[in-house]
Amino acid sequence: MAILGGGNLGHALARGWAGSGLLEPDAIHVTRRHPERLADLAAEGFAVGSDNKSATAQADVVVIAVQPGHLDAVLGDISGALDPDRQCVVSVVTGVSLARLRESVGEEIPLVRAMPNTAVETLDSMTCLSVDRPEGRAQAVGRRLFDGVGRTMIIDEEMMIPATALCACGIAFFLRTIRAAGQGGTEIGFHADDAVILAAQTARGAAELVLRGLTHPEGEIDRVTTPRGCTIAGLNELEHRGFSSAMIRGILTSSRRARELT
């Protein structure tokens, strides 16, 4: 595998796929314009460098993980090095359509557009996938890659911008929620480090109740709210302060900004 773009997401993808057992670290080649910034991955056994074309030539799967502004340069590097009989291209570049990618990679190359988040590193990502040729092998390759680092959902490409806001940006929103809960925990008496752990594990439990039980969040909320109890008092205070409205507005704002960047 070649991961072209060793930024935060590129790092997370490399570690996630190695951690899942899908590939050994030395079978994952990560590139960056400044390869010295990949020293941590090199120390962990990953192949690193700055030569996109060389990394691509050796790979069965080529993952493009650069910032949108660097995409044209990377596509220029690899466009003549792709073999549609052997390789598949996966793009995790925000806001770049399959049609635009096809202009550079060609009509024959299997191509999948993915929107994961940085929780790929802990095998907990929510990844949305789109393909322009469902009958080809790209969708199967995408599912195999991202099922190993979390959950996947096949969506229409027109929903990729909303997926960016809800899943890729959304992880930051939930992290901010955990941080805020930790700050509240500190104010009521816990040491700061302990409060964050308590908040994070509680958040994980809440997510698992929904994901494993396939129940609606409100149903689980009702189970822990008793008449005149402390939970309903806290929930009502959150809503009086605009908690749900703020989360909704944050997702809408991120979605609008993501659309502006396309």
Helices and strands as residue ranges (DSSP letters): E 2-4, H 8-19, G 25-27, E 29-31, G 35-38, H 39-43, E 47-49, H 52-57, E 61-64, G 68-70, H 71-78, G 79-81, E 88-91, H 98-105, E 111-115, G 118-122, E 125-131, H 138-147, E 150-154, G 157-159, H 160-163, I 164-168, H 170-187, H 192-213, H 217-223, H 230-240, H 243-260
